[in-house]
Amino acid sequence: MLEGRILVSGIMLVVFTLLVGLSFTYAPDARFLPLVIGIPGLLLSAIQFVSELRTKAPPTVTVE
Amino acid sequence: MHLDVAVSTLFGLLTTPRLLFLMIIAVPMGVFFGSTPGLGGKLGLVLLIPFVYNMDQLTGAVFLCAMHAVVHTGGSIPSILIGVPGDGPAAATALDGFAMTKKGEAGRALGASFGASSIGGLLGAMFLGLSLPILEPIILNFSPAEFFLLAILGITFIATLSGDAFIKGMIVGLFGLMCAFIGLDPSTGAPRFTFGQIWLWDGLSVIVAVLSMFAVPEMISLGVRGRAFDVSAETAARLEGATVPAETAVSPKVTYAQIFHGVRDVFQHKWLVFRCSLLVAAIGVIPGLGGDAAAWMAYGHTVQSSKHPERFGKGEVVGVIGAETGSCAKEAGSLLPTLFFGVPGSSGMAIMLGAFLMLGIQPGPTMLTEHIDIVWSLIWALVIANIICVIMLIAAGPWIGKLSSMKASFLIPYVLVFALLGCYLYGGNWQNLVLILGMGSLGYLFKRHDWPRAPFIIGVILGKIAEDSLQKAIGIFGAGFFLRPISLVLIAMIIASVAFYMWRQRRPNKASMPSHA
C-alpha cells in the first residue's frame, strides 16, 4: 500500500514537473522567474521523493 | 515623532463607538481561539479575514490586530489549567503554570499570566511606537531594489519557519512562490498557469490560499482525531509528564483572591517584566526568529537571572511571568517588519500581511508617509486590546476554567461553513470553492505528514512583491541594482541568515526547533 508520506512527495514532484514544463511554453520575459523558482523546487522535490522512498516505514504496533 | 498623529489616533479610537465596539468583540474572540487547543490564533485570523474586506482599511486592520494581540493570552489558559499548550509559545508557560495548578495555585498562575501578558503587550507596543523616529529615515531610503532583496530575505526565513524540515519547508515555500505567479505576467501581460480559466487572471487570492492551507486542514484534522487536544511528542517531552489526558482533566477551582495574588506577583517582578518585554520585542523585529523562540528566550532569561533556577518547572510563578511577557511583547516587534518591509515577522503575521493587502494596505515606506495614522492606530489597538483583555479575563477568572474543557470538535461544521462562505464572498467565484477543497486536501496531507504550511503563505505573498520590485529595480537602476550600499547590506543579511541556519543545523546536540506551522 502506498504510504502517505511518499504520496505527498510524489504529488509535489508531479506539480513542480508540470509547472516547470508549462513555464517553458511562455515568452522569455514571462518564464524567467517561474523557472528560477520552479527548477530548484523540482530538484528539491526529487530529492525529497527519493529520500522518502529510501526511508523505511516505521513499524506498526499491533495491540492484541 | 508624529506626536500629533499619535494623540489624535488614540483619541479617534477611544471616541469612535464602532471601533471601540469592534475591539471589545475582537478581544473575547481572540481569547476563545487562543484558548481552544486545536483552533489557535492563526485559524481565528483566517476565518475573520473574509468578513473584514467590506470594512474600511482602518476598521478592518484594527479589528484583526486587536484579535491577534490577545491570542497568546488566551493560549496560556489551557497551558495552566490542563497542561495542554494552545500554541508553541504557550508551552513555556505550561512548564511552571501547570505545576502551579497541581499545587492548587491555578488562580495565582492565571493572574500572573494575565498581568504579565498584558503588561508585556503594552511595553511591546511602546517599543514599536518609540522606535518609529529612529527607523523612519532608514525606511524612507529604501527603493524597489531593496524591497526585492527584502523579499528574498523573507523567503530565506522560510528555512527558519520550517524548523527541522528544511527541504519540506523550502518545497512548500517555492510552491507558494509558483502560485504567486498565477495570473497575468506584469511585464508581457501573458497569462501564466491559468489553464485557460479567466477567473484566474487576477491571480490566486490570498484568502483562498490562507483558508485552504489552515482552516480546511485543521477542521479535517479535528474531525479525524475526534478530540481537541493535540500535544506533540516534543511538547510532551518538554513537559515531562506534566500533561493529563483530556478525559481526566477536571476544571480547577479559581478564586479572585488567587488571581489578584498573581497580578501582584507581576508588579513585584516589574524589572524582569521590563527586561523580557524589551528583549523579546527586539527579537520579534527579526523575521523568522519570533514566535516560539521569543517565548523560550524570555523564559531562558528568567531562569538565568533567577537566584533559584532549581525551582523552575516545579511551579515557580516567575517562570509563568517571564514566558507570558515574552509571548505577548513579540507581537508588536513582529508588526514592524510586516508593516514597513512587507516581510512577516512570524507565521501569524504572514496571515496578517495577507489581510492588510486585501484591505488595500500596501506595506512599505508609504506606511510612514501616507498611512502613519493606520500605523499608530494599530499600535494603540495593541495597547487597548491588552487592557480590555486583562479586565475581561480577571472579571471572568472564576469561570474561565470551563473554557478549556470545552469539546472543540462540535465547531467543525460552523468553521467549515464560515470558511467556504468567506471564500465565496471574496470575488463571488464558485470556482474558488473547488480550489479551496482541492488545496485544502493538499494542506491536510501537509499537516498529517509534518510538512510546514506557513512557508506557502509567505511564498504567495512575497512572490508578487519580489517580481514587481525586481522589474521596477531593473527599470530604474539596470542590472547592477544590487550594488547599491543598502542592497549590499541586505545581501550580507541574506547570506548571514542562510549561514546561521546551516550553523544551527550542524551544531552538536542542537535543540530541536519546532515547525511554526
Interface residues (C-beta under 8 A of the other chain):
Chain A: G4 R5 L7 V8 I11 M12 V15 F16 L19 L22 S23 Y26 A27 D29 A30 L33 P34 I37 G38 P40 G41 L44 S45 I47 Q48 S51
Chain B: I167 K168 M170 I171 L174 F175 L177 M178 F181 D185 S187 T188 A190 R192 F193 L442 L445 F446 R448 H449 W451 G463 A466 E467 L470
